[in-house]
Amino acid sequence: MEDRLTQLETLVAHLTRTVEDLSDVVARQSREVDVLKRRVGLLMEREAERESDGSGSIPLADQRPPHW
């Protein structure tokens, strides 16, 4: 019986460690997602400003290459 209890305690310790590790990973990924959301927001604002400038030119990404 004592052997079984030791095995269960060991298993719980390993599972606890795994949960803590996964929690750290999720927290780090959450911070990264927040940073990426801010960057995308800034890029969207920059693009909206560029489009609203009304320069009338075709954006460089939409222009045909010179060999066409």
PyMOL Python script that loads the backbone (N, CA, C, O; Angstrom):
from pymol import cmd

cmd.read_pdbstr("""\
ATOM      1  N   MET A   1       0.827  -1.197   0.000  1.00  0.00           N
ATOM      2  CA  MET A   1       0.000   0.000   0.000  1.00  0.00           C
ATOM      3  C   MET A   1       0.871   1.261   0.000  1.00  0.00           C
ATOM      4  O   MET A   1       0.566   2.235  -0.688  1.00  0.00           O
ATOM      5  N   GLU A   2       1.935   1.231   0.763  1.00  0.00           N
ATOM      6  CA  GLU A   2       2.821   2.388   0.860  1.00  0.00           C
ATOM      7  C   GLU A   2       3.512   2.648  -0.485  1.00  0.00           C
ATOM      8  O   GLU A   2       3.744   3.796  -0.865  1.00  0.00           O
ATOM      9  N   ASP A   3       3.832   1.574  -1.187  1.00  0.00           N
ATOM     10  CA  ASP A   3       4.457   1.693  -2.512  1.00  0.00           C
ATOM     11  C   ASP A   3       3.511   2.386  -3.487  1.00  0.00           C
ATOM     12  O   ASP A   3       3.924   3.231  -4.282  1.00  0.00           O
ATOM     13  N   ARG A   4       2.248   2.017  -3.412  1.00  0.00           N
ATOM     14  CA  ARG A   4       1.238   2.626  -4.292  1.00  0.00           C
ATOM     15  C   ARG A   4       1.082   4.111  -3.975  1.00  0.00           C
ATOM     16  O   ARG A   4       0.945   4.926  -4.887  1.00  0.00           O
ATOM     17  N   LEU A   5       1.102   4.463  -2.713  1.00  0.00           N
ATOM     18  CA  LEU A   5       0.996   5.860  -2.297  1.00  0.00           C
ATOM     19  C   LEU A   5       2.189   6.664  -2.817  1.00  0.00           C
ATOM     20  O   LEU A   5       2.023   7.795  -3.275  1.00  0.00           O
ATOM     21  N   THR A   6       3.364   6.097  -2.749  1.00  0.00           N
ATOM     22  CA  THR A   6       4.564   6.766  -3.243  1.00  0.00           C
ATOM     23  C   THR A   6       4.468   6.993  -4.750  1.00  0.00           C
ATOM     24  O   THR A   6       4.844   8.054  -5.248  1.00  0.00           O
ATOM     25  N   GLN A   7       3.966   5.999  -5.470  1.00  0.00           N
ATOM     26  CA  GLN A   7       3.787   6.146  -6.910  1.00  0.00           C
ATOM     27  C   GLN A   7       2.803   7.260  -7.240  1.00  0.00           C
ATOM     28  O   GLN A   7       3.026   8.052  -8.155  1.00  0.00           O
ATOM     29  N   LEU A   8       1.710   7.310  -6.480  1.00  0.00           N
ATOM     30  CA  LEU A   8       0.707   8.354  -6.715  1.00  0.00           C
ATOM     31  C   LEU A   8       1.273   9.741  -6.398  1.00  0.00           C
ATOM     32  O   LEU A   8       1.015  10.695  -7.132  1.00  0.00           O
ATOM     33  N   GLU A   9       2.026   9.855  -5.334  1.00  0.00           N
ATOM     34  CA  GLU A   9       2.639  11.140  -4.977  1.00  0.00           C
ATOM     35  C   GLU A   9       3.626  11.589  -6.057  1.00  0.00           C
ATOM     36  O   GLU A   9       3.701  12.772  -6.390  1.00  0.00           O
ATOM     37  N   THR A  10       4.371  10.641  -6.593  1.00  0.00           N
ATOM     38  CA  THR A  10       5.319  10.952  -7.661  1.00  0.00           C
ATOM     39  C   THR A  10       4.578  11.422  -8.906  1.00  0.00           C
ATOM     40  O   THR A  10       4.975  12.394  -9.548  1.00  0.00           O
ATOM     41  N   LEU A  11       3.506  10.728  -9.239  1.00  0.00           N
ATOM     42  CA  LEU A  11       2.705  11.103 -10.396  1.00  0.00           C
ATOM     43  C   LEU A  11       2.118  12.501 -10.220  1.00  0.00           C
ATOM     44  O   LEU A  11       2.144  13.305 -11.152  1.00  0.00           O
ATOM     45  N   VAL A  12       1.598  12.791  -9.048  1.00  0.00           N
ATOM     46  CA  VAL A  12       1.028  14.115  -8.784  1.00  0.00           C
ATOM     47  C   VAL A  12       2.117  15.185  -8.893  1.00  0.00           C
ATOM     48  O   VAL A  12       1.862  16.267  -9.422  1.00  0.00           O
ATOM     49  N   ALA A  13       3.302  14.904  -8.410  1.00  0.00           N
ATOM     50  CA  ALA A  13       4.397  15.869  -8.499  1.00  0.00           C
ATOM     51  C   ALA A  13       4.750  16.150  -9.960  1.00  0.00           C
ATOM     52  O   ALA A  13       4.960  17.302 -10.340  1.00  0.00           O
ATOM     53  N   HIS A  14       4.815  15.103 -10.771  1.00  0.00           N
ATOM     54  CA  HIS A  14       5.118  15.286 -12.190  1.00  0.00           C
ATOM     55  C   HIS A  14       4.003  16.061 -12.896  1.00  0.00           C
ATOM     56  O   HIS A  14       4.277  16.946 -13.706  1.00  0.00           O
ATOM     57  N   LEU A  15       2.774  15.735 -12.594  1.00  0.00           N
ATOM     58  CA  LEU A  15       1.647  16.438 -13.211  1.00  0.00           C
ATOM     59  C   LEU A  15       1.609  17.902 -12.788  1.00  0.00           C
ATOM     60  O   LEU A  15       1.302  18.779 -13.595  1.00  0.00           O
ATOM     61  N   THR A  16       1.916  18.157 -11.538  1.00  0.00           N
ATOM     62  CA  THR A  16       1.955  19.536 -11.050  1.00  0.00           C
ATOM     63  C   THR A  16       3.017  20.329 -11.796  1.00  0.00           C
ATOM     64  O   THR A  16       2.780  21.463 -12.212  1.00  0.00           O
ATOM     65  N   ARG A  17       4.181  19.730 -11.961  1.00  0.00           N
ATOM     66  CA  ARG A  17       5.265  20.390 -12.690  1.00  0.00           C
ATOM     67  C   ARG A  17       4.856  20.661 -14.142  1.00  0.00           C
ATOM     68  O   ARG A  17       5.135  21.735 -14.675  1.00  0.00           O
ATOM     69  N   THR A  18       4.201  19.699 -14.773  1.00  0.00           N
ATOM     70  CA  THR A  18       3.756  19.863 -16.156  1.00  0.00           C
ATOM     71  C   THR A  18       2.744  20.996 -16.271  1.00  0.00           C
ATOM     72  O   THR A  18       2.814  21.803 -17.198  1.00  0.00           O
ATOM     73  N   VAL A  19       1.814  21.057 -15.341  1.00  0.00           N
ATOM     74  CA  VAL A  19       0.807  22.125 -15.355  1.00  0.00           C
ATOM     75  C   VAL A  19       1.479  23.483 -15.174  1.00  0.00           C
ATOM     76  O   VAL A  19       1.111  24.439 -15.856  1.00  0.00           O
ATOM     77  N   GLU A  20       2.440  23.590 -14.286  1.00  0.00           N
ATOM     78  CA  GLU A  20       3.157  24.847 -14.073  1.00  0.00           C
ATOM     79  C   GLU A  20       3.929  25.252 -15.329  1.00  0.00           C
ATOM     80  O   GLU A  20       3.933  26.424 -15.705  1.00  0.00           O
ATOM     81  N   ASP A  21       4.577  24.290 -15.971  1.00  0.00           N
ATOM     82  CA  ASP A  21       5.311  24.579 -17.211  1.00  0.00           C
ATOM     83  C   ASP A  21       4.367  25.068 -18.307  1.00  0.00           C
ATOM     84  O   ASP A  21       4.659  26.038 -19.006  1.00  0.00           O
ATOM     85  N   LEU A  22       3.240  24.388 -18.445  1.00  0.00           N
ATOM     86  CA  LEU A  22       2.266  24.785 -19.455  1.00  0.00           C
ATOM     87  C   LEU A  22       1.681  26.161 -19.151  1.00  0.00           C
ATOM     88  O   LEU A  22       1.424  26.949 -20.062  1.00  0.00           O
ATOM     89  N   SER A  23       1.475  26.439 -17.891  1.00  0.00           N
ATOM     90  CA  SER A  23       0.974  27.751 -17.502  1.00  0.00           C
ATOM     91  C   SER A  23       1.964  28.845 -17.893  1.00  0.00           C
ATOM     92  O   SER A  23       1.558  29.905 -18.370  1.00  0.00           O
ATOM     93  N   ASP A  24       3.249  28.598 -17.697  1.00  0.00           N
ATOM     94  CA  ASP A  24       4.283  29.556 -18.086  1.00  0.00           C
ATOM     95  C   ASP A  24       4.270  29.772 -19.598  1.00  0.00           C
ATOM     96  O   ASP A  24       4.405  30.902 -20.067  1.00  0.00           O
ATOM     97  N   VAL A  25       4.109  28.698 -20.352  1.00  0.00           N
ATOM     98  CA  VAL A  25       4.075  28.794 -21.810  1.00  0.00           C
ATOM     99  C   VAL A  25       2.867  29.617 -22.257  1.00  0.00           C
ATOM    100  O   VAL A  25       2.990  30.480 -23.125  1.00  0.00           O
ATOM    101  N   VAL A  26       1.723  29.356 -21.676  1.00  0.00           N
ATOM    102  CA  VAL A  26       0.508  30.081 -22.043  1.00  0.00           C
ATOM    103  C   VAL A  26       0.652  31.568 -21.699  1.00  0.00           C
ATOM    104  O   VAL A  26       0.238  32.425 -22.481  1.00  0.00           O
ATOM    105  N   ALA A  27       1.223  31.873 -20.560  1.00  0.00           N
ATOM    106  CA  ALA A  27       1.417  33.270 -20.163  1.00  0.00           C
ATOM    107  C   ALA A  27       2.357  33.980 -21.139  1.00  0.00           C
ATOM    108  O   ALA A  27       2.098  35.119 -21.528  1.00  0.00           O
ATOM    109  N   ARG A  28       3.445  33.317 -21.535  1.00  0.00           N
ATOM    110  CA  ARG A  28       4.388  33.908 -22.480  1.00  0.00           C
ATOM    111  C   ARG A  28       3.721  34.130 -23.833  1.00  0.00           C
ATOM    112  O   ARG A  28       3.893  35.181 -24.450  1.00  0.00           O
ATOM    113  N   GLN A  29       2.963  33.142 -24.291  1.00  0.00           N
ATOM    114  CA  GLN A  29       2.281  33.274 -25.570  1.00  0.00           C
ATOM    115  C   GLN A  29       1.231  34.383 -25.531  1.00  0.00           C
ATOM    116  O   GLN A  29       1.022  35.075 -26.527  1.00  0.00           O
ATOM    117  N   SER A  30       0.587  34.549 -24.412  1.00  0.00           N
ATOM    118  CA  SER A  30      -0.397  35.610 -24.273  1.00  0.00           C
ATOM    119  C   SER A  30       0.265  36.980 -24.413  1.00  0.00           C
ATOM    120  O   SER A  30      -0.274  37.872 -25.067  1.00  0.00           O
ATOM    121  N   ARG A  31       1.433  37.140 -23.796  1.00  0.00           N
ATOM    122  CA  ARG A  31       2.174  38.400 -23.933  1.00  0.00           C
ATOM    123  C   ARG A  31       2.591  38.629 -25.383  1.00  0.00           C
ATOM    124  O   ARG A  31       2.496  39.746 -25.892  1.00  0.00           O
ATOM    125  N   GLU A  32       3.050  37.577 -26.042  1.00  0.00           N
ATOM    126  CA  GLU A  32       3.461  37.696 -27.445  1.00  0.00           C
ATOM    127  C   GLU A  32       2.275  38.069 -28.331  1.00  0.00           C
ATOM    128  O   GLU A  32       2.410  38.896 -29.232  1.00  0.00           O
ATOM    129  N   VAL A  33       1.127  37.469 -28.083  1.00  0.00           N
ATOM    130  CA  VAL A  33      -0.073  37.783 -28.865  1.00  0.00           C
ATOM    131  C   VAL A  33      -0.453  39.247 -28.658  1.00  0.00           C
ATOM    132  O   VAL A  33      -0.826  39.928 -29.614  1.00  0.00           O
ATOM    133  N   ASP A  34      -0.364  39.737 -27.425  1.00  0.00           N
ATOM    134  CA  ASP A  34      -0.679  41.144 -27.159  1.00  0.00           C
ATOM    135  C   ASP A  34       0.245  42.075 -27.941  1.00  0.00           C
ATOM    136  O   ASP A  34      -0.210  43.063 -28.516  1.00  0.00           O
ATOM    137  N   VAL A  35       1.533  41.763 -27.962  1.00  0.00           N
ATOM    138  CA  VAL A  35       2.496  42.579 -28.712  1.00  0.00           C
ATOM    139  C   VAL A  35       2.163  42.545 -30.197  1.00  0.00           C
ATOM    140  O   VAL A  35       2.161  43.583 -30.859  1.00  0.00           O
ATOM    141  N   LEU A  36       1.884  41.361 -30.718  1.00  0.00           N
ATOM    142  CA  LEU A  36       1.564  41.237 -32.141  1.00  0.00           C
ATOM    143  C   LEU A  36       0.276  41.971 -32.503  1.00  0.00           C
ATOM    144  O   LEU A  36       0.182  42.561 -33.579  1.00  0.00           O
ATOM    145  N   LYS A  37      -0.706  41.941 -31.623  1.00  0.00           N
ATOM    146  CA  LYS A  37      -1.948  42.676 -31.874  1.00  0.00           C
ATOM    147  C   LYS A  37      -1.677  44.170 -31.970  1.00  0.00           C
ATOM    148  O   LYS A  37      -2.214  44.853 -32.842  1.00  0.00           O
ATOM    149  N   ARG A  38      -0.833  44.676 -31.060  1.00  0.00           N
ATOM    150  CA  ARG A  38      -0.494  46.098 -31.106  1.00  0.00           C
ATOM    151  C   ARG A  38       0.226  46.441 -32.403  1.00  0.00           C
ATOM    152  O   ARG A  38      -0.063  47.465 -33.022  1.00  0.00           O
ATOM    153  N   ARG A  39       1.156  45.596 -32.814  1.00  0.00           N
ATOM    154  CA  ARG A  39       1.899  45.850 -34.055  1.00  0.00           C
ATOM    155  C   ARG A  39       0.980  45.835 -35.267  1.00  0.00           C
ATOM    156  O   ARG A  39       1.094  46.690 -36.146  1.00  0.00           O
ATOM    157  N   VAL A  40       0.072  44.872 -35.320  1.00  0.00           N
ATOM    158  CA  VAL A  40      -0.870  44.814 -36.438  1.00  0.00           C
ATOM    159  C   VAL A  40      -1.751  46.057 -36.432  1.00  0.00           C
ATOM    160  O   VAL A  40      -2.032  46.630 -37.485  1.00  0.00           O
ATOM    161  N   GLY A  41      -2.183  46.469 -35.257  1.00  0.00           N
ATOM    162  CA  GLY A  41      -2.995  47.687 -35.160  1.00  0.00           C
ATOM    163  C   GLY A  41      -2.252  48.901 -35.693  1.00  0.00           C
ATOM    164  O   GLY A  41      -2.820  49.712 -36.426  1.00  0.00           O
ATOM    165  N   LEU A  42      -0.985  49.026 -35.325  1.00  0.00           N
ATOM    166  CA  LEU A  42      -0.185  50.147 -35.814  1.00  0.00           C
ATOM    167  C   LEU A  42      -0.012  50.082 -37.332  1.00  0.00           C
ATOM    168  O   LEU A  42      -0.096  51.100 -38.020  1.00  0.00           O
ATOM    169  N   LEU A  43       0.228  48.888 -37.838  1.00  0.00           N
ATOM    170  CA  LEU A  43       0.365  48.735 -39.286  1.00  0.00           C
ATOM    171  C   LEU A  43      -0.938  49.073 -40.015  1.00  0.00           C
ATOM    172  O   LEU A  43      -0.920  49.684 -41.084  1.00  0.00           O
ATOM    173  N   MET A  44      -2.051  48.674 -39.431  1.00  0.00           N
ATOM    174  CA  MET A  44      -3.350  48.987 -40.039  1.00  0.00           C
ATOM    175  C   MET A  44      -3.572  50.504 -40.063  1.00  0.00           C
ATOM    176  O   MET A  44      -4.039  51.056 -41.059  1.00  0.00           O
ATOM    177  N   GLU A  45      -3.230  51.164 -38.957  1.00  0.00           N
ATOM    178  CA  GLU A  45      -3.373  52.619 -38.905  1.00  0.00           C
ATOM    179  C   GLU A  45      -2.467  53.284 -39.934  1.00  0.00           C
ATOM    180  O   GLU A  45      -2.886  54.206 -40.633  1.00  0.00           O
ATOM    181  N   ARG A  46      -1.230  52.816 -40.026  1.00  0.00           N
ATOM    182  CA  ARG A  46      -0.286  53.395 -40.974  1.00  0.00           C
ATOM    183  C   ARG A  46      -0.804  53.225 -42.415  1.00  0.00           C
ATOM    184  O   ARG A  46      -0.731  54.151 -43.223  1.00  0.00           O
ATOM    185  N   GLU A  47      -1.314  52.054 -42.714  1.00  0.00           N
ATOM    186  CA  GLU A  47      -1.828  51.809 -44.057  1.00  0.00           C
ATOM    187  C   GLU A  47      -3.056  52.663 -44.333  1.00  0.00           C
ATOM    188  O   GLU A  47      -3.216  53.181 -45.438  1.00  0.00           O
ATOM    189  N   ALA A  48      -3.927  52.815 -43.337  1.00  0.00           N
ATOM    190  CA  ALA A  48      -5.119  53.647 -43.518  1.00  0.00           C
ATOM    191  C   ALA A  48      -4.719  55.090 -43.776  1.00  0.00           C
ATOM    192  O   ALA A  48      -5.318  55.761 -44.617  1.00  0.00           O
ATOM    193  N   GLU A  49      -3.707  55.573 -43.056  1.00  0.00           N
ATOM    194  CA  GLU A  49      -3.229  56.938 -43.275  1.00  0.00           C
ATOM    195  C   GLU A  49      -2.645  57.080 -44.675  1.00  0.00           C
ATOM    196  O   GLU A  49      -2.869  58.082 -45.354  1.00  0.00           O
ATOM    197  N   ARG A  50      -1.910  56.086 -45.091  1.00  0.00           N
ATOM    198  CA  ARG A  50      -1.291  56.131 -46.416  1.00  0.00           C
ATOM    199  C   ARG A  50      -2.364  56.161 -47.500  1.00  0.00           C
ATOM    200  O   ARG A  50      -2.246  56.898 -48.480  1.00  0.00           O
ATOM    201  N   GLU A  51      -3.401  55.364 -47.320  1.00  0.00           N
ATOM    202  CA  GLU A  51      -4.484  55.341 -48.300  1.00  0.00           C
ATOM    203  C   GLU A  51      -5.281  56.639 -48.293  1.00  0.00           C
ATOM    204  O   GLU A  51      -5.746  57.090 -49.339  1.00  0.00           O
ATOM    205  N   SER A  52      -5.439  57.234 -47.123  1.00  0.00           N
ATOM    206  CA  SER A  52      -6.230  58.460 -47.030  1.00  0.00           C
ATOM    207  C   SER A  52      -5.461  59.675 -47.527  1.00  0.00           C
ATOM    208  O   SER A  52      -6.059  60.723 -47.771  1.00  0.00           O
ATOM    209  N   ASP A  53      -4.148  59.554 -47.683  1.00  0.00           N
ATOM    210  CA  ASP A  53      -3.371  60.668 -48.223  1.00  0.00           C
ATOM    211  C   ASP A  53      -3.828  61.017 -49.625  1.00  0.00           C
ATOM    212  O   ASP A  53      -3.670  62.152 -50.075  1.00  0.00           O
ATOM    213  N   GLY A  54      -4.389  60.050 -50.304  1.00  0.00           N
ATOM    214  CA  GLY A  54      -4.954  60.305 -51.624  1.00  0.00           C
ATOM    215  C   GLY A  54      -3.928  60.716 -52.662  1.00  0.00           C
ATOM    216  O   GLY A  54      -4.205  61.564 -53.510  1.00  0.00           O
ATOM    217  N   SER A  55      -2.772  60.135 -52.605  1.00  0.00           N
ATOM    218  CA  SER A  55      -1.741  60.491 -53.571  1.00  0.00           C
ATOM    219  C   SER A  55      -2.132  60.068 -54.982  1.00  0.00           C
ATOM    220  O   SER A  55      -1.553  60.548 -55.957  1.00  0.00           O
ATOM    221  N   GLY A  56      -3.091  59.192 -55.095  1.00  0.00           N
ATOM    222  CA  GLY A  56      -3.577  58.775 -56.395  1.00  0.00           C
ATOM    223  C   GLY A  56      -2.685  57.772 -57.092  1.00  0.00           C
ATOM    224  O   GLY A  56      -3.028  57.283 -58.169  1.00  0.00           O
ATOM    225  N   SER A  57      -1.568  57.462 -56.509  1.00  0.00           N
ATOM    226  CA  SER A  57      -0.676  56.497 -57.147  1.00  0.00           C
ATOM    227  C   SER A  57      -1.038  55.081 -56.712  1.00  0.00           C
ATOM    228  O   SER A  57      -1.659  54.866 -55.670  1.00  0.00           O
ATOM    229  N   ILE A  58      -0.641  54.148 -57.522  1.00  0.00           N
ATOM    230  CA  ILE A  58      -0.880  52.740 -57.212  1.00  0.00           C
ATOM    231  C   ILE A  58       0.159  52.311 -56.178  1.00  0.00           C
ATOM    232  O   ILE A  58       1.348  52.577 -56.354  1.00  0.00           O
ATOM    233  N   PRO A  59      -0.272  51.651 -55.104  1.00  0.00           N
ATOM    234  CA  PRO A  59       0.706  51.193 -54.115  1.00  0.00           C
ATOM    235  C   PRO A  59       1.773  50.313 -54.767  1.00  0.00           C
ATOM    236  O   PRO A  59       1.484  49.549 -55.688  1.00  0.00           O
ATOM    237  N   LEU A  60       2.980  50.429 -54.289  1.00  0.00           N
ATOM    238  CA  LEU A  60       4.108  49.710 -54.872  1.00  0.00           C
ATOM    239  C   LEU A  60       3.841  48.209 -54.954  1.00  0.00           C
ATOM    240  O   LEU A  60       4.224  47.567 -55.932  1.00  0.00           O
ATOM    241  N   ALA A  61       3.201  47.655 -53.955  1.00  0.00           N
ATOM    242  CA  ALA A  61       2.934  46.213 -53.948  1.00  0.00           C
ATOM    243  C   ALA A  61       1.959  45.815 -55.055  1.00  0.00           C
ATOM    244  O   ALA A  61       1.951  44.661 -55.482  1.00  0.00           O
ATOM    245  N   ASP A  62       1.141  46.753 -55.522  1.00  0.00           N
ATOM    246  CA  ASP A  62       0.157  46.450 -56.556  1.00  0.00           C
ATOM    247  C   ASP A  62       0.626  46.818 -57.964  1.00  0.00           C
ATOM    248  O   ASP A  62      -0.079  46.557 -58.940  1.00  0.00           O
ATOM    249  N   GLN A  63       1.796  47.414 -58.073  1.00  0.00           N
ATOM    250  CA  GLN A  63       2.304  47.814 -59.382  1.00  0.00           C
ATOM    251  C   GLN A  63       2.887  46.616 -60.112  1.00  0.00           C
ATOM    252  O   GLN A  63       3.415  45.686 -59.502  1.00  0.00           O
ATOM    253  N   ARG A  64       2.779  46.663 -61.422  1.00  0.00           N
ATOM    254  CA  ARG A  64       3.377  45.598 -62.233  1.00  0.00           C
ATOM    255  C   ARG A  64       4.893  45.766 -62.254  1.00  0.00           C
ATOM    256  O   ARG A  64       5.397  46.889 -62.247  1.00  0.00           O
ATOM    257  N   PRO A  65       5.610  44.662 -62.279  1.00  0.00           N
ATOM    258  CA  PRO A  65       7.059  44.776 -62.392  1.00  0.00           C
ATOM    259  C   PRO A  65       7.452  45.425 -63.716  1.00  0.00           C
ATOM    260  O   PRO A  65       6.682  45.360 -64.675  1.00  0.00           O
ATOM    261  N   PRO A  66       8.629  46.048 -63.796  1.00  0.00           N
ATOM    262  CA  PRO A  66       9.027  46.777 -65.004  1.00  0.00           C
ATOM    263  C   PRO A  66       9.119  45.897 -66.258  1.00  0.00           C
ATOM    264  O   PRO A  66       9.011  46.414 -67.370  1.00  0.00           O
ATOM    265  N   HIS A  67       9.312  44.610 -66.108  1.00  0.00           N
ATOM    266  CA  HIS A  67       9.466  43.756 -67.292  1.00  0.00           C
ATOM    267  C   HIS A  67       8.133  43.368 -67.914  1.00  0.00           C
ATOM    268  O   HIS A  67       8.128  42.632 -68.901  1.00  0.00           O
ATOM    269  N   TRP A  68       7.004  43.826 -67.386  1.00  0.00           N
ATOM    270  CA  TRP A  68       5.710  43.481 -67.957  1.00  0.00           C
ATOM    271  C   TRP A  68       5.326  44.461 -68.987  1.00  0.00           C
ATOM    272  O   TRP A  68       4.258  44.339 -69.588  1.00  0.00           O
TER     273      TRP A  68
END
""", "prot")
cmd.dss("prot")
cmd.show_as("cartoon", "prot")
cmd.util.cbc("prot")
cmd.orient("prot")
